[in-house]
Amino acid sequence: MKHNYKILIGVLIGIILSVSFTAVADTLIQSKDVNYSNSESGGTYADVQDAIDELYKRAGYTNEVYKEDILNGADPVLGDGMIPVYIADNGDVYYADSHTKWYSYNEKRWANAVILSGSAKKTYKSGDKIEESDIESYFVWIPRYAYKIWNLGEYDSVPDGGTLTDKSYETSISKASNNARIIDVVFGTNDYLNNNLQKCKSLTWSPEIGEFSEPQGIAVGDYLIHPGFTLGDTELNGLWVGKFETSGGANNIQIKPNKSTWRYATLKTFFDAYLEYKENLKSHMIKNTEWGAVAYLSHSAYGKGSEVNINNASDCKTGYSAAPDTDQSTFYGTSGTSSQSSITQPWNTATGYLASTTGNITGVYDMAGGTWEYIAATMINNANEDKSGFTQEEVTKYMKQGYIDAYSVDSNITSYSKRILGDATGEMGPFYNYHDLNSKSYHNSWYADLSNFILPGYSWFNRGGGYRDGVIAGQFFFVRNDGSADTGRGSRLVLVTS
């Protein structure tokens, strides 16, 4: 009996020493600046957490970063200068401890990270509230996944769908939409998906041209590894997507809520500024396939599962959402201003959450309304015919590098079969030529979002819709444009860390 007491006392002492050491290590290291001398390598630690990990390792303890089983290895990878954060429902931002549960896709709480501004006022550590004025950009992690194909999107004919003039939002949409469904998504690394999914296929990317091709025999019911996670010759574990439309300007890029979207720039101006923003993180303008990756995840069991609310703020402030009683049934209707809370409300409110891809504050905003977002996706050999600012040689170069999605040069406004699987265009069919309150327009059967394919002279995609576009705006909205500067066109940025 005495022997048992000695064993119990020994175990308790060990636990106390372990906890005490851990607490002292955290307190000691986190109280210092972020650069530490590393006697083993002769270099410096990248951040506070690296120093903590090393001290735990030397003491014989493990302190692994948090991973969620459901992601099957496609967990967030933080790049240089990126801080994992927890965002409270009121919008307050806290430095998250990456060793604890700071995200859960199973609970529709997507991982968020921020980059601090160069003039940040203080050094932060885990648990600290981060001052909004110190944040330069917000990003959301989209984990690598495969989705089950429900429609190959092989549509070229567009029947007349009748007239949509009802004032009731629900009545109009019920006439125009009947094909929306929850998209079957499975997360995982390339190895996991190929080894664990039957009929799992991938598109082939050709660096000689810079375009995707489909495997023979691909069919409804197959799983397709989403092409949004391919950047040139690199297969990505995920994407960091700008949480909001970009604000600021070419030399002052910001991705923040309640800011006026950066507008009135040519597509090339946006594109070049993004390439220069964080070259070490392969920052770039969002592509059509990447937009599709976000849109499909938003309509899965891990996202909102329905269309996101329109940002109807007429001053193009980021992160806003139409209030519940706002009449959005009028196509191309007018909206209120962001100062009128009865019409539109900010991201950190119950109404604001409805404009997020998750239905809560952790998702991506402004994918419906705000501005028409320019997308890095265009026709092959057609840049000289538009006003984007690109030469054909530049477009070809970036297509081959994987920074611009390439589409067939012989398409027209209803060439939905020219889609890239996963880009959230042709797969949103069938399509109809509805009479809205202004004129005939082409709409898809997922919420009747406007659906115009690219064509010569208007060879670049816009996504999402604008603040005035009512029910035709949404994450499945797509139209063609010429790439010119316009007060109603903005854009979005993506980072790559894996």
C-alpha positions as CSV (number, residue, x, y, z in Angstrom):
1,M,0.0,0.0,0.0
2,K,2.8,2.4,0.9
3,H,4.5,1.6,-2.4
4,N,1.3,2.6,-4.3
5,Y,1.2,5.9,-2.4
6,K,4.8,6.6,-3.5
7,I,4.0,5.9,-7.1
8,L,0.9,8.2,-6.9
9,I,3.0,11.0,-5.3
10,G,5.7,10.6,-8.0
11,V,3.1,10.9,-10.8
12,L,1.5,14.0,-9.2
13,I,4.9,15.7,-8.8
14,G,5.7,14.9,-12.4
15,I,2.5,16.5,-13.6
16,I,3.0,19.6,-11.5
17,L,6.6,20.0,-12.8
18,S,5.4,19.5,-16.4
19,V,2.6,22.1,-16.1
20,S,4.9,24.5,-14.3
21,F,7.6,24.2,-16.9
22,T,5.1,24.7,-19.7
23,A,3.7,27.8,-18.0
24,V,7.1,29.2,-17.3
25,A,8.3,28.5,-20.9
26,D,5.3,30.2,-22.4
27,T,5.5,33.2,-20.1
28,L,9.3,33.6,-20.6
29,I,9.3,33.3,-24.4
30,Q,6.1,35.1,-25.2
31,S,7.3,38.1,-23.2
32,K,10.1,38.6,-25.6
33,D,10.3,40.1,-29.1
34,V,9.7,37.7,-32.0
35,N,13.3,37.2,-33.1
36,Y,15.3,34.7,-31.1
37,S,18.9,33.4,-31.4
38,N,18.9,29.8,-32.4
39,S,22.1,28.2,-31.2
40,E,21.5,25.0,-33.0
41,S,21.1,26.4,-36.5
42,G,22.8,29.8,-36.0
43,G,19.7,31.6,-37.3
44,T,16.6,33.1,-35.8
45,Y,13.2,31.8,-35.0
46,A,10.5,32.9,-37.4
47,D,8.1,33.8,-34.6
48,V,7.2,33.3,-31.0
49,Q,5.6,30.0,-31.6
50,D,8.7,28.5,-33.2
51,A,10.7,29.4,-30.1
52,I,8.1,27.8,-27.9
53,D,8.1,24.6,-30.0
54,E,11.9,24.4,-29.7
55,L,11.8,24.8,-25.9
56,Y,9.1,22.1,-25.6
57,K,11.2,19.8,-27.8
58,R,14.3,20.2,-25.7
59,A,12.3,19.5,-22.6
60,G,11.0,16.3,-24.1
61,Y,7.4,17.5,-24.6
62,T,5.3,17.6,-27.8
63,N,3.4,20.7,-28.8
64,E,2.0,19.9,-32.2
65,V,-0.1,22.4,-34.1
66,Y,-3.9,21.8,-34.2
67,K,-5.2,19.7,-37.1
68,E,-8.8,18.7,-37.9
69,D,-9.4,15.1,-38.8
70,I,-12.0,15.9,-41.4
71,L,-9.5,17.9,-43.5
72,N,-7.4,14.7,-44.0
73,G,-4.1,16.7,-44.1
74,A,-5.4,19.8,-45.9
75,D,-5.0,22.0,-42.8
76,P,-4.0,25.7,-43.0
77,V,-0.4,26.5,-43.8
78,L,0.6,29.9,-42.5
79,G,3.1,31.9,-44.6
80,D,5.6,34.6,-43.6
81,G,3.9,37.4,-41.7
82,M,0.6,35.6,-41.4
83,I,-1.0,35.4,-37.9
84,P,-3.7,32.8,-37.1
85,V,-6.7,34.5,-35.6
86,Y,-10.0,33.9,-33.9
87,I,-12.7,36.4,-34.8
88,A,-15.4,37.0,-32.2
89,D,-19.0,37.5,-33.4
90,N,-18.7,41.2,-32.8
91,G,-15.7,41.4,-35.1
92,D,-13.0,41.6,-32.5
93,V,-9.8,39.8,-33.6
94,Y,-7.6,37.7,-31.3
95,Y,-4.3,36.1,-32.0
96,A,-5.1,32.4,-32.0
97,D,-3.0,29.7,-30.4
98,S,-2.3,27.4,-33.4
99,H,-1.9,24.4,-31.0
100,T,-5.6,24.6,-29.9
101,K,-8.8,24.3,-31.9
102,W,-8.8,27.6,-33.7
103,Y,-11.0,26.5,-36.6
104,S,-13.5,23.7,-37.4
105,Y,-14.8,23.1,-40.9
106,N,-17.1,20.4,-39.5
107,E,-18.8,23.3,-37.5
108,K,-18.6,25.7,-40.5
109,R,-16.0,27.8,-38.8
110,W,-13.3,28.4,-41.4
111,A,-9.7,29.3,-40.5
112,N,-8.8,33.0,-40.7
113,A,-5.5,34.7,-40.7
114,V,-4.3,38.4,-40.9
115,I,-1.3,40.3,-42.1
116,L,-0.4,43.3,-40.0
117,S,0.3,46.7,-41.5
118,G,3.9,47.9,-41.7
119,S,3.0,50.6,-39.1
120,A,1.6,48.1,-36.6
121,K,1.8,49.7,-33.2
122,K,2.8,46.6,-31.1
123,T,4.0,43.1,-31.1
124,Y,1.3,40.5,-30.5
125,K,1.3,37.1,-28.9
126,S,-1.2,34.3,-28.6
127,G,-4.4,35.4,-26.8
128,D,-3.9,39.1,-27.5
129,K,-6.7,41.2,-29.0
130,I,-5.3,42.7,-32.2
131,E,-6.2,46.3,-32.8
132,E,-8.1,46.8,-36.0
133,S,-5.8,49.7,-37.0
134,D,-2.9,47.3,-37.0
135,I,-4.5,44.9,-39.5
136,E,-3.7,45.3,-43.2
137,S,-5.4,42.2,-44.6
138,Y,-7.8,39.4,-43.7
139,F,-7.6,35.9,-45.4
140,V,-9.7,32.7,-45.2
141,W,-8.3,29.2,-45.8
142,I,-10.0,27.1,-48.5
143,P,-8.7,23.5,-47.9
144,R,-8.0,21.2,-50.8
145,Y,-10.9,19.0,-51.7
146,A,-12.6,16.9,-54.3
147,Y,-16.3,17.3,-55.2
148,K,-18.8,14.9,-56.6
149,I,-19.8,15.9,-60.2
150,W,-23.6,16.4,-60.5
151,N,-23.6,18.1,-63.9
152,L,-21.0,18.2,-66.7
153,G,-22.3,21.7,-67.8
154,E,-22.6,20.8,-71.5
155,Y,-25.1,23.6,-72.5
156,D,-25.1,25.7,-75.6
157,S,-28.9,26.1,-76.2
158,V,-30.8,28.5,-74.0
159,P,-34.6,28.2,-74.0
160,D,-37.0,31.1,-73.3
161,G,-37.9,31.0,-69.6
162,G,-40.8,33.3,-69.5
163,T,-41.2,36.5,-67.5
164,L,-40.0,37.3,-64.0
165,T,-41.9,40.4,-62.8
166,D,-43.1,39.3,-59.3
167,K,-42.3,41.7,-56.5
168,S,-41.9,38.7,-54.2
169,Y,-38.3,37.5,-53.9
170,E,-39.4,34.0,-53.1
171,T,-41.9,33.8,-55.9
172,S,-39.4,35.0,-58.6
173,I,-36.7,32.7,-57.5
174,S,-39.0,29.7,-57.3
175,K,-39.8,30.2,-61.0
176,A,-36.2,30.7,-62.0
177,S,-34.3,28.2,-59.9
178,N,-34.8,24.5,-59.2
179,N,-31.3,23.0,-59.6
180,A,-29.5,24.2,-56.4
181,R,-28.2,21.4,-54.3
182,I,-25.7,20.7,-51.5
183,I,-22.4,19.9,-53.2
184,D,-20.7,16.7,-52.0
185,V,-17.2,17.7,-50.8
186,V,-14.3,15.5,-49.4
187,F,-11.2,17.3,-48.0
188,G,-7.7,15.9,-48.3
189,T,-4.3,15.9,-49.8
190,N,-3.8,14.5,-53.2
191,D,-2.6,11.1,-51.9
192,Y,-5.6,10.9,-49.5
193,L,-8.2,11.7,-52.2
194,N,-6.7,9.4,-54.8
195,N,-6.4,6.5,-52.3
196,N,-9.7,6.8,-50.6
197,L,-12.3,8.0,-53.2
198,Q,-13.6,5.7,-55.9
199,K,-13.6,7.3,-59.4
200,C,-11.5,10.2,-58.2
201,K,-10.1,12.1,-61.2
202,S,-8.2,15.3,-61.9
203,L,-8.0,17.7,-64.8
204,T,-4.7,17.8,-66.6
205,W,-2.9,21.2,-66.8
206,S,-0.8,21.8,-69.8
207,P,2.1,24.3,-69.3
208,E,2.7,24.6,-73.1
209,I,-0.6,26.4,-73.4
210,G,-1.7,27.0,-69.9
211,E,-5.1,25.3,-70.0
212,F,-6.9,22.4,-68.4
213,S,-8.0,19.3,-70.2
214,E,-10.5,16.6,-69.0
215,P,-9.7,12.9,-68.6
216,Q,-11.5,10.6,-71.0
217,G,-14.7,9.1,-69.6
218,I,-15.3,11.6,-66.9
219,A,-18.9,11.4,-65.8
220,V,-21.6,12.5,-63.4
221,G,-21.0,10.7,-60.1
222,D,-17.2,10.9,-60.4
223,Y,-15.2,12.8,-57.8
224,L,-13.0,15.6,-59.2
225,I,-10.1,17.1,-57.4
226,H,-11.0,20.7,-57.7
227,P,-8.7,22.5,-60.2
228,G,-8.7,25.7,-58.1
229,F,-5.9,24.0,-56.1
230,T,-3.6,23.8,-59.1
231,L,-1.3,26.7,-59.7
232,G,0.9,26.0,-62.7
233,D,2.9,22.8,-62.0
234,T,2.2,23.1,-58.3
235,E,-0.6,21.1,-56.5
236,L,-1.8,23.2,-53.5
237,N,-2.9,22.0,-50.1
238,G,-5.3,25.0,-50.0
239,L,-5.7,28.7,-50.8
240,W,-5.8,31.8,-48.6
241,V,-8.5,33.9,-50.2
242,G,-9.1,37.6,-49.5
243,K,-11.9,37.7,-46.9
244,F,-13.3,40.9,-48.5
245,E,-13.0,42.7,-51.8
246,T,-9.7,44.6,-52.0
247,S,-9.7,48.2,-50.8
248,G,-7.0,50.8,-50.8
249,G,-5.1,51.0,-54.1
250,A,-2.1,49.7,-56.0
251,N,0.4,51.0,-53.5
252,N,-1.8,50.6,-50.4
253,I,-3.5,47.2,-50.7
254,Q,-5.9,46.4,-47.9
255,I,-8.4,43.6,-47.3
256,K,-10.7,44.8,-44.5
257,P,-14.3,45.3,-43.6
258,N,-16.1,48.6,-43.9
259,K,-13.7,50.0,-46.5
260,S,-14.5,51.3,-49.9
261,T,-13.6,48.7,-52.5
262,W,-10.7,49.7,-54.8
263,R,-12.3,50.5,-58.2
264,Y,-11.7,52.3,-61.4
265,A,-8.6,50.5,-62.5
266,T,-7.9,48.3,-65.5
267,L,-7.8,44.6,-65.0
268,K,-4.0,44.7,-65.6
269,T,-3.6,47.3,-63.0
270,F,-5.2,45.1,-60.4
271,F,-3.3,42.0,-61.7
272,D,0.1,43.6,-61.5
273,A,-0.4,45.1,-58.1
274,Y,-1.4,41.7,-56.7
275,L,1.7,40.0,-58.1
276,E,3.8,42.6,-56.3
277,Y,1.9,42.5,-53.0
278,K,3.5,39.5,-51.4
279,E,5.8,37.8,-53.9
280,N,7.0,35.3,-51.4
281,L,3.4,34.1,-51.0
282,K,2.6,34.1,-54.7
283,S,-0.1,36.7,-54.3
284,H,-2.3,37.0,-57.3
285,M,-5.7,38.0,-58.7
286,I,-8.3,35.3,-58.0
287,K,-8.9,33.0,-61.0
288,N,-12.2,31.6,-62.2
289,T,-11.3,28.1,-60.9
290,E,-10.3,29.6,-57.5
291,W,-13.6,31.5,-57.3
292,G,-15.4,28.2,-58.1
293,A,-13.5,26.5,-55.2
294,V,-14.8,29.0,-52.8
295,A,-18.3,29.0,-54.3
296,Y,-18.7,25.2,-54.2
297,L,-17.4,25.0,-50.6
298,S,-19.9,27.7,-49.6
299,H,-22.7,25.4,-51.0
300,S,-21.5,22.2,-49.3
301,A,-22.2,20.8,-45.8
302,Y,-19.3,22.8,-44.6
303,G,-20.6,26.2,-45.8
304,K,-23.7,28.2,-45.7
305,G,-25.4,25.8,-48.0
306,S,-27.5,28.4,-49.8
307,E,-26.9,31.6,-51.7
308,V,-25.1,34.3,-49.8
309,N,-26.8,37.6,-49.2
310,I,-26.1,40.5,-51.5
311,N,-23.8,43.4,-50.4
312,N,-26.1,46.2,-51.4
313,A,-24.2,49.2,-49.9
314,S,-24.3,51.8,-52.6
315,D,-20.9,53.3,-51.5
316,C,-19.3,49.9,-52.1
317,K,-18.3,49.4,-48.5
318,T,-16.9,45.9,-47.9
319,G,-18.6,43.3,-45.8
320,Y,-22.2,44.6,-45.9
321,S,-25.4,42.7,-46.3
322,A,-29.0,43.5,-47.3
323,A,-31.3,43.8,-44.3
324,P,-34.0,41.1,-44.1
325,D,-36.9,43.4,-45.2
326,T,-35.1,45.0,-48.1
327,D,-36.9,44.4,-51.4
328,Q,-34.3,42.7,-53.7
329,S,-36.7,41.2,-56.2
330,T,-36.3,44.1,-58.6
331,F,-33.6,43.1,-61.1
332,Y,-31.0,45.9,-61.4
333,G,-32.8,47.7,-58.6
334,T,-31.6,50.6,-56.5
335,S,-30.1,50.2,-53.0
336,G,-29.6,52.3,-49.9
337,T,-26.4,53.5,-48.6
338,S,-24.3,51.9,-45.9
339,S,-25.4,54.5,-43.4
340,Q,-29.0,53.3,-43.6
341,S,-29.1,50.3,-41.2
342,S,-32.7,49.6,-42.2
343,I,-31.4,48.7,-45.7
344,T,-27.9,47.3,-45.3
345,Q,-25.8,46.2,-42.2
346,P,-22.1,45.4,-41.6
347,W,-20.3,42.1,-41.4
348,N,-20.3,41.7,-37.6
349,T,-24.1,41.6,-37.2
350,A,-26.6,38.8,-37.5
351,T,-27.7,40.2,-40.9
352,G,-24.0,40.6,-41.9
353,Y,-23.3,36.9,-41.3
354,L,-25.8,36.1,-44.1
355,A,-23.5,37.6,-46.6
356,S,-20.7,35.2,-45.6
357,T,-20.0,31.9,-47.3
358,T,-20.4,30.1,-43.9
359,G,-23.4,32.0,-42.6
360,N,-21.2,33.2,-39.7
361,I,-18.3,35.7,-39.3
362,T,-15.6,33.2,-40.3
363,G,-16.4,33.0,-44.0
364,V,-15.6,35.0,-47.2
365,Y,-17.7,38.1,-47.8
366,D,-18.7,40.2,-50.9
367,M,-19.2,37.2,-53.2
368,A,-22.6,38.7,-54.0
369,G,-23.0,42.3,-54.8
370,G,-20.5,45.0,-53.8
371,T,-18.7,45.4,-57.2
372,W,-18.4,43.2,-60.2
373,E,-15.1,41.5,-59.5
374,Y,-12.6,41.1,-62.2
375,I,-11.2,37.6,-62.5
376,A,-8.0,36.3,-64.0
377,A,-9.7,34.3,-66.7
378,T,-9.9,35.0,-70.4
379,M,-10.0,33.7,-73.9
380,I,-6.8,32.4,-75.6
381,N,-5.3,34.8,-78.2
382,N,-7.8,37.6,-77.7
383,A,-6.1,40.2,-75.4
384,N,-5.5,42.7,-78.2
385,E,-9.3,43.0,-78.8
386,D,-10.2,44.3,-75.3
387,K,-9.3,47.2,-73.0
388,S,-7.6,45.3,-70.2
389,G,-4.2,46.8,-70.7
390,F,-2.6,43.4,-71.4
391,T,-0.7,42.5,-74.5
392,Q,-1.3,39.0,-75.9
393,E,2.3,38.1,-75.1
394,E,1.7,38.9,-71.4
395,V,-1.6,37.0,-71.2
396,T,0.1,33.9,-72.8
397,K,3.0,34.1,-70.3
398,Y,0.7,34.2,-67.3
399,M,-1.5,31.5,-68.6
400,K,1.6,29.2,-68.9
401,Q,2.5,30.1,-65.3
402,G,-1.0,29.3,-64.1
403,Y,-2.0,32.8,-63.0
404,I,-4.7,33.2,-65.7
405,D,-7.3,30.6,-66.6
406,A,-7.5,29.9,-70.3
407,Y,-10.7,29.6,-72.3
408,S,-11.5,28.7,-75.9
409,V,-11.3,31.6,-78.3
410,D,-14.5,30.6,-80.2
411,S,-17.0,31.1,-77.4
412,N,-20.0,33.4,-77.3
413,I,-22.4,34.6,-74.7
414,T,-24.1,31.2,-74.3
415,S,-21.2,28.9,-74.8
416,Y,-21.6,27.4,-71.3
417,S,-20.0,24.1,-72.6
418,K,-16.7,25.9,-72.9
419,R,-16.5,26.0,-69.0
420,I,-13.7,24.5,-66.9
421,L,-15.2,22.0,-64.6
422,G,-15.2,23.5,-61.1
423,D,-15.3,27.1,-62.2
424,A,-19.0,27.6,-61.2
425,T,-20.2,28.5,-64.7
426,G,-21.5,25.8,-67.0
427,E,-22.2,23.4,-64.1
428,M,-24.8,25.9,-62.8
429,G,-27.2,25.0,-65.7
430,P,-29.5,24.5,-67.3
431,F,-29.8,28.2,-68.4
432,Y,-32.8,30.2,-69.4
433,N,-33.5,33.5,-71.2
434,Y,-35.8,35.2,-68.7
435,H,-37.5,38.5,-69.2
436,D,-36.6,40.6,-66.1
437,L,-37.9,44.0,-65.5
438,N,-35.6,45.7,-68.0
439,S,-34.9,43.2,-70.8
440,K,-34.2,39.6,-71.7
441,S,-31.2,38.2,-69.8
442,Y,-29.6,34.9,-69.5
443,H,-29.9,33.3,-66.0
444,N,-28.7,30.0,-64.5
445,S,-30.9,27.6,-62.6
446,W,-29.1,28.2,-59.3
447,Y,-31.0,31.2,-57.9
448,A,-31.4,32.8,-61.4
449,D,-28.0,34.5,-61.1
450,L,-27.0,36.3,-64.3
451,S,-25.0,34.1,-66.6
452,N,-23.2,35.5,-69.6
453,F,-20.2,33.7,-71.0
454,I,-17.1,35.6,-72.4
455,L,-16.9,36.4,-76.1
456,P,-14.4,38.3,-78.4
457,G,-14.0,41.9,-77.3
458,Y,-15.5,41.1,-73.9
459,S,-13.1,38.3,-73.1
460,W,-12.7,38.6,-69.3
461,F,-14.9,37.3,-66.6
462,N,-16.6,39.3,-63.8
463,R,-18.1,37.5,-60.8
464,G,-20.5,38.1,-58.0
465,G,-22.6,41.0,-59.3
466,G,-22.9,44.6,-58.1
467,Y,-24.7,46.3,-55.2
468,R,-27.7,47.2,-57.5
469,D,-28.2,43.7,-59.0
470,G,-30.7,42.3,-56.6
471,V,-31.6,38.7,-57.0
472,I,-29.4,38.2,-60.0
473,A,-26.3,38.7,-58.0
474,G,-24.6,35.8,-56.1
475,Q,-21.6,33.6,-55.9
476,F,-22.8,31.9,-59.1
477,F,-23.2,35.1,-61.1
478,F,-20.8,35.5,-64.1
479,V,-20.7,37.9,-67.0
480,R,-18.2,39.0,-69.7
481,N,-16.3,42.3,-69.7
482,D,-13.5,44.1,-71.6
483,G,-11.1,44.7,-68.7
484,S,-11.4,48.5,-68.7
485,A,-11.5,50.7,-65.7
486,D,-15.0,51.3,-64.3
487,T,-16.4,52.6,-61.1
488,G,-18.5,49.5,-60.6
489,R,-15.6,46.9,-60.9
490,G,-13.3,45.7,-58.2
491,S,-11.3,42.5,-57.5
492,R,-10.0,40.0,-55.0
493,L,-6.6,38.7,-54.0
494,V,-5.3,35.2,-53.2
495,L,-2.2,33.9,-51.4
496,V,-0.4,30.6,-51.7
497,T,1.5,29.0,-48.9
498,S,1.6,25.3,-49.9
